[in-house]
Amino acid sequence: MATNDKYDRQLRLWGASGQAALSSTLVLLIGASACGTESLKNLVLPGVGAFLILDDVVYDGSPATGEIATAADLMNADTGKFESPTSNFFAAQSGNSTKAAMSCALLCELNPDVSGFHCSVPSLDKVDYPTFFAKLKNDPPKTNTGAVTSSILVISADQPSPVLIPLSVACHDLSLPLVNVRSYGLLGYVRIQTPSPYHVVKDTKKTNKLVDLRLSSGAEGAFDGLKKVYDSIDKLESITDSKDHGHVPYIIILLQALAKWKENHDKAPATYDEKEEFRALVKSMANDYNNEINFQEAHDQAHLAWMESNISDESQIVLDKCSEEVFHAAAIETDMETDGSSNKTVNVAILQFQLMACALKRFLKENNNVPPLEGTIPDMASDTKTFVALQEAYRSQAESDRSKLTSYINEILKACKAKSNGCKVCVDMPSEHDIVTFCKNARDINILETRPIYAEYQAQDPSGPIVESLAKSLNLTTSALPNFDSLQSDARDDLICSTMDPYETDPMQTPLLWFIALRACDAFYDCHGHYPGKHDQNLALEADANEVYKLMGEIVSNMGLKECDFMKETLLDGEKGKNVAREVVRYDEAEIHTIAAVVGGVASQEAVKLITGQYVPVNDTYIYNGIASTGAVHRF
């Protein structure tokens, strides 16, 4: 395919499977603001399947029809002139069109492989988002190639609570990932709301991941293929040829060293002194250590001789959340409507992950808690014949383990269908590629679970008129959310700990403080219908600053930080806190494109992680302070 060369560099990051996931995704942008279009720009360039811009800004002579249109519909329209250099590079402020249409046309010029659509509505806070999402799911817009996008990612850009809260509820109920981006003056943040119940990280891409060679049980406990290669090589002391001695791979050296070690010890090295003694033993087995690279490698990789192959503690926590009973309940369609349809939301990717996780639990139970072998070995000093034999041994064992895991998957899926009593089972057999990826990362499987944004608003500003009104009309209860109390407690503990590590140069520039100030601006909007700083008279500005300062104090209290010494010395200190309030009032909701570009870049990076299931996304919120050019990640 011609795009292989075009996307060569990014394929090195997320591979063909990641690119396929990207090209089959529809990105829905709510609000064509500067950071929204910047986020979209950085997804259009790497080749997202399609995007749809939903906005309510209409310029002269163009009605908001609510119909989805393509960028081609704007080819002959007047695109206007860019009157303000500090707003949005992707949308002119005049012309016979809509903001969504002009942004769509300009973004489509960046990559002809990407299909762009736009839709203008009278008001974003009047959109029925569940119905809108259902329409996109049932009749998704087709791409330039005629393909149909199979997944949706939502980006909300600079939206106030009357839009953001209903959007958050809809995304949570429909298990859609939501990225909330915000650019406000010199400040910004990116907030991730994972699909319910969580986001699955298929491949964490750990940079410090230890290779799994299965050496700790020694040669006598090695799998058949490795034992065969081990037995085919003479003992090191009997190899007289210096060339042959210098080409014994370090895997064999470590196994022979373990055999010697166990002649005088009951178990593998455990204490620091024992490990150092083992390293010295490896070194002593060399004829000329300084000139034998294989022994230097064995010395450096000696830790693999005692490293257990069990899964990580984090992975065990993930597995504990998965059970066959829970999987069956989620996978079997039982709540059918009278017309045969269903109102049950099912995330197939999560169901397939749960299916493979349940199979892994069976595998671990039958294999002494040892996960499937990854099947790859690193480069090492060795003769070609032995290295190829080792490669084949590990590859063959990995295939055997994968085959065993696949059989468990089939058994669980068969049992699920038997329990369905004729009801639809909403999950199919995972693809071979997905099973291979799962096995390779079985030691470090990971999920990310964040609180819904609407729950964050309810916790931080429960008495706000908009939050309170929407909570009643949408029947929002945080008590119904799974793991809400634990997530709330963990987030509060993290925030308290973070106050003990303020920004070094100037504690007042700590990003957390400015996030609270932004949330106070949101609370101000909920009360007045506009952001602070709208009126430029000095008395009005000072009055707005006083109210924002008061709201900051309430938010600090609701976040459980009122008793923190750091907060008392900063935001809750009269003059210091009011200076922060005056600064955000001074912004008057200004949209500075350079700040939006930074925030949009972070947002698009996190969006790619959510789409591909590779790399671990930001856990909740990234806050950017453009005043001091610093940032931080917090859970709220």
N, C-alpha and C positions, 0 to 999 in steps of 0.2 A: 504494500500500500504506500502511496506517495507520501503520506503523512509521517511515515517512520523516520525519515530524515528530518523533517520539519520539527518534530517533537523529540529529537534524539536526546537532548540533554535532560529533559524532564523524565524521559523513560528510564534514565539511570537512577532516578530517585524513587519512582513508584512503579516502574515496570509496565509490561503490557496489560496486566490485569487492572492496575490502577488507571491507566489511560482509558481502558474500556469502560470502567465505572464512571469516569469523568465524562466520556462522550455519550453516555446513556442517561445523563442527569439533566433535569430541567431545574434551573435556578430561578426562583421567583423573588424579585426585588420589590419590596413594599416601600415606596418613596424614592423618587429620583434625586436624592440629595447628593452633595459632593462625595461624601464617604460611601454612599450607596453605589454610585457609578464607578468610583475608584475600586471598590470591592469587585464589582462586576467586570471591570476592565481586566483585572488580574485573574479572572476565571475564563474570560473570552479568549485571551491570548494563549493559554495552554490547551484550549479546545474543549470546553464544556459543550454538551450536546446542544442545548438551547437555553435561552433565557426569556423571561417575561417580566416586563416592568409594569407595575401597577401604581398609578399615581393620580392625584386629584388636582394638580396645577394645570390650568387651562389658559392659554394665551388668546389673543383677540381672534374671534371668528371661528373657533374650533370647539364644537360641542363635546361634552363628556358623555359618550354613548354607552360606555360599559362593555363594548364589544372588543374582543381580542383581534388585533390587526398585526400585520407584518411590517418590517422596515421598508419593504418595497412600496407600501402605500404612501410613503412620504417622499418618494424620489423627486417629485415635481413641486413640492411644497416650499414655501418661503421659510427658510430656517432662521431668519432673523440675525441680529448682531449681538455680540457679547459685550454688554454694556458695563459689567462690573468685573474687574480682574480678581476680585477676592471671593467670588462665589464658585460656580460650578463650570469647569472647563467643558463639560459634556452637554450643557444645556444653555442655549441663549435665553435672554430674558424678554425677548419680544419676537413677534413673528406670527404667522397665521397657522399655528399648530399647538400641540400640547407638549409639556415638558417630557412626558414619557416617550412620545413619538420621536422627538428630536434626539433624546439621549439614546434611544434604540438605534436610530439611523447611524449616529456617529460611532457607537460601539460595534455595530456590524461591520464597519469598514476595517476594523482591526484584524478580523479573521473570517475569511469567506467560508470556512468550514462550519461556523457556528450560525444557528438560526436565531434571529431576534424577533420578539413579539412585544407589543405594548398594549396597554388597556388603560383608558382614563375614566375615572368614576367621579361623580359629583363630590363625594366625601369619603375618605378612607375609614372614618369611624362609623360609617353606615353600612359598610360591606358585611355581608353574611359570610364569614370566612369558612365555616364548615361546608356550606353549599358551594362556595367558590372552589375549594379544594376538591370536593367530590366531582365537580365538573372537569377539573384538570385531570383527575385520576381516570375518569371514565372516557374522556375525549381529549387526550393530551395533544397539544399542537405538534405537528410533524416537522422533522428537521429538514434541512436542505436536501438531504439524501433520501428522504422519504421514510427514514427510520422513526420509530416511536420511542420517546424517552420513557424509561422504566422506573425512575425514582425522582423525588422532588426534594430540594433543599430550599429553605426560606431564609431570606435576609431582610431584616427590618432595619431601615435606615432613618435615624433621627425622628422616631415617632413618639408622640406623647402617650400617656397612659390610656386615654380613651381608645386609641388604636392598638397599642402594644398589648394590653391585658387581654382583650378578646382574641387577638392573634395568638398569644401565648397559650391560651386555653385550647384553641382549635388545634394548634400544632401538637400539644401534649396529648389531647384526646385521640388524634389521628396518628400518633407516633411518627411525626415528621421532625427532622432536625431544624432548629431555628438559631440563627446567628443575629444578635441584636448589635448594631454598630451605632456609635454616637460620636459626633464631632461638634464641640461647643466652644467657640473661641479658641483658646490655646490648649484645650483639654479634649480628651476623647477616651472611649473605652470600647471593648469588644466583649460581649456576654454570650456565652454558649448555653443553649438549652438543648440537652440531648433528647433524642426520641425516647419515649417511654417503652419499656422500663429502664433501658440504658443503651449506650452506644458501645458496639463491639469493636475492639481494636484487633484486627486480624493479624497484623504484623507490627510489633512495637518498634522495629528497626533499632534495637538497642545497640549503642556504639561499644559498650563494654561487655557484650554478651560472651560468656565463656563457652568454648567449644565442648561438645558432649562426646567423649571418646569411650566411656564405659570401662575405665581402667581400675576403679577402686576395688573391685572384687578379685583382681589378679587374673592370671592366666587360667587358673582352674575354674573361675566363675565367668569367664568371657563367653560371649555368644559364639556359635559354631564357626562362623566364617573367620572371626578374629583368631580363634584358637587354632584353626588350620594354618593360618599365615604364621602365627607364633611358633608352632611346632616345626614349620619348614625352615626356620632360621637357626643356625647353630648358636650355642652359648658364646657370649662375647669373648670369654677367655680362651676359647678354642679357635677363634678366627685369627689366623696369623698374617694374612694379607692386609696391609695397612689401608689399602683402597677400599677393600670390602668392609673393614672395621669402621671406616669413616662414612660408610653409606648405609649403615643399619638405621632405619627410621626411629625417631625418638619414641614412638609408640611402643615399639618392641623393647627399646632400652628401658623404659619405665616399667614395663611388665616384668622384665628380667630383674630389675632392681627391686621390685616388690617381692618377687620370689625369694631373693636373698634376704630381704628385710624380714620376711615372715619366718625365716629359719631361726631367728633370735627374738621375735616379737609375736604376740598373739593377734595383733590387729594392725591396721594401717596407721601411719603416723597421725597423731592427734594434737599433741602439745607443740608449742613453738620449738622447744629443744629437739623433739623428735623429728619435726619437719626439717630443721637445719641439719640434723644428723643424716636424714634421708638424702638431702641435696648433696651432702659431702660424699655419701655412698655412690651416688650417680657420677659425681666428678671423678671418684677414684677408679671407676670402671673404664675410663678413657685411657688410651695409650699415650696420646699427646693432646691434652684438653684444649690447648690454645690453637691447635690446628685442626681439630675435629668439630666441625660445625654441628653435627648431629648431637654430640654430647653437650655442647653449649645450649642447644635447643631443649634437650632433655632437662638440663639443670634449670633453665628459665621456665619450663612448663611442668616442673615437678609437682605443682599443686594439683594437676589433673590426676595424679596417682591416688590422691585421697579425697578428691571431690566427689560427693555423692551426686547421683543423677536424678534425685527427686525433684518434683516441681517446687516452685517458689511458694513462700507463704502467701503472697498476694494472689497467686493463681489458685491456691487452695481455698481462699476466701471466695473467689469467683465460683469455683466448683460447688462450694457449700450452698450457694444460692440456686443451684440447678438440681432438680430432681425429676425423675421420670413422671411422677404424679403431677407436678406443676407443668411439665411439658405437655402431657396429655390434655390437661385442662385448657391450656392455651391453644393447642393445635387443633382440637376438635371443635367444629362449628356447631354450637347447640342453640344459640339464641336466634332462630330463624323467624322472620316476619311472615305474615300471612301470604304475601306474594312470593315467598320462596327466597327473598333476599335476606341480607343480614346486616345488623347495625354494629357488628363486632369488628373492632379494628385489629388487624393482624399485621405485624411487621415480619415478613417472611425471613429476612436476613437474621433477625434475632431468634426466630424459631429454629432455623437451621443451626445456629450457634448452640442453642440449648440442646438440640438433638446430638450434636457432636460432643458437647460437654458431658452429657449423660453417658455416651458411649465411652468417653475417656475415663469416667469414674469406674465403669466396668473393667476397662483395660487395666487401670491401676490396681484394682482389687485382685485381678488374676496375675499380676506381674510384680508383686512385692512393692507396689507404689512407685514403680519405675515407668515413666512415660514412653511413648514411641520414640525410637531413635531418629535423629534428624537425618543422618545418612551422608553427611559431608565431612571431609577432613581438610585441614588447612595444608598449605604448602609446607614442605619440610625437606631436609637433606635426605636423599634416599636414591637407591638405584631404581631405574624405571620399572623393572619387573615387580619389585616388592611394593612400590608405591601403587601401581595399578592393581595389584592383588588386594592391598588394603582398601583402596577405593571401592573395588567390587564387593568386598566383604561388608563394608558399612552400607553401601547402596542396597545390597541384597537384604540385609537385616532390616533396613528401614522399610523396604517394600513389604517384607513379611509382617512387620508391626502394623503398617498401614492397612494391609489386607485384613488383619485381625480386627482393627478398629472399624473398618468398613463393615465387617460381618456383624459387629455389635450395633452399628447404626441401622443395618437392615433389620435386625431382631427387634430393636426398639420401635422402629417405624411400623413393622408388621404388627407388633403388640398394640400400637396406637390405633391402627386401622381396625383391629379386632374389637377394640373397646368403643369404637365410634358408633356402633349400632346403625350403620347406614348414613350417619351424618358426614358432612364433608370434612376431610382432613386437610388443613390449610398449609401443609408443608410437604415438599417433595424431597427426594434424595439429593443431598448436596452434590455439586459437581466434583469431578475428580480433582480439579485444580484447588477447590476450596478445602477438600480433605487433605491434600498434600500440604497446603499452607498451614492448616490447623495442626497437623502432625509436626511440622518443622518448628512451630512456635508453642507446642504443648507445654513446655516448661515455664513459659512466660505469658500465658494468656491474660488478657487484660480487658476490663470494661471501664467505662466512664459514666457516672450517674450524677447529674446536677439537679438541683431544685428547679421547678418551673419558674419562669420570670414572674408570673402572677403571684406565686407564693412569696417570692422575695418582696414584692410591692406590699403585699398584705402584712408581712412581718415588719417592714421598715416604716410604713406609713398607714397603719390600720385605720386611722380615723380620718384620712383624707376623703373629701367628698366624692371624688371620682372613683377611688379605690373601693370605698364603702358601697357606693351605688352599684358598681359593676359586680361586686362580690354578691350582692343581693339578687341582682337581675340574672346573673349567670349561675347562681347557686354554688358559689365557690366555697369549699371547706377544705382547709389544709389537713384536717384530721383524716380525710379520706385518702391522702397521698401515702403510698408505701414508703417506709423508711424516712418519713418527714422529720420525726423527732431526732433520729440519729444524724441526719444531714444537717439539721438546724444546730444541734449541739456541736457537731464537728466544725461547722463553719464558724460558730461563735468562738470556740477554742482557738481556731486558727487565727481569727482576727485579733484576739487578745494577745496571742504570741507575736503577731506581726507588729503590734504597737511597741514591742520591746526592741525592734530593729528599724528605727526610722532612717530616713535619707541622711547620709553622713554629712554632706556639705551644709545643708540647711534643713533641719527637721520640719520646717513649715512647708517644704516642697515634697513631703512624703505623699505619694500618689493617693493613698487611702483617704487623706484629708480632702483632696480635691474631688474624689468620687462622692464623698458625703455632701460636698457643696453642690455638685451636679444634681444629686437626688433631692436636695433642698429646692433647687430650681424647678424640678419636676413637681414637687409638692406645691410650690408657688403657682405653677401653671394650673394645677388641679383646682386651686381656690379661685383664681382670677381669670382663667381662660387665655392667658398670655404669659410669656416668660418675663422675669424681672428685667428692668432697664428699658422698657418700651418708651417711657416718657423721659426726655433728656433734661428736664429741669432738676436743679441740684436737690431741692427738697424732695422731689419724687424719687430720685435715685437713692438718697439716703434712707427714705422710708422703705424702699424695696430692700435695701441692704439690711436694715434692722429686722425686717420680716424673714429674710433668708437666714440671718444669723439665728433667729428664734427656731426656725424649722430645722436647722442643722443640729441644734441641741436636742430637739425631739427625736431626730433620726439616730443620733448617737445613743440616746437612752434606749430606743427600741432595738438597737443592735446589741445591747448589753455591754456597751463600752463606757458608760457614764462614770464608772469608778476607776477607770484606767488613768494612771498618772500622766501618760503621754497626752491623752485627750484633754485633761484638765489644764495642761501647760500649753495647749495649742488651740484647738477649735473652741473649747469652753472657756478659754481666757478672753475676757471682754475685748480688748483692743486687737489681739492677734486674730481672734475669730472673726471680728468685724472687717478686718482687712481682707480676709479670704472672701467674705460675703461681698464686699465692695468690688473685688476683682471679677467675680462671676457676674455681678450685676452690670459691670462695665461692658461685658461681652455682648449683651443684648441679643443672645442667640446667633451671634456672628458665625458665619461659615467660612473658615479659612482653608483654602484648598490644600495648602502644604500639610496642614495638620490632618485633613481628611485623607490625604494620600498615605500617610503613615498608618492611620487607623484602618483604612481600606486594605492596605497591604497585609496587615496582621489578620484581618477578617478573612481575606481570601485564602491565606495560608491555612487557617483553621478550617475553612470550608473544604479545602482539598483533603485534609485529614479525615473529616467526617464523611466525605464522599467515597474515598478510596478504602477507608478502614485501615490505613497505614499511618504509623507514627501516633503518638499519644497527644490528643488535643489539649489545649489549655483547660485546666480544671476550673471552670466557671467564668471568671472575669479577668481580662487584661486591661489595666488602667494606664493611660499614657498622659504624662504631664509634660506638655510642650514648653512650659515656662522654663523648666530645668532640664528638659530632654531626658527624662527618666521614666521608667515604667515599673509595674509590679503586677503580680497575679494574686488574686484573692478569691475566696469562696464566700458567697453571700446567701 
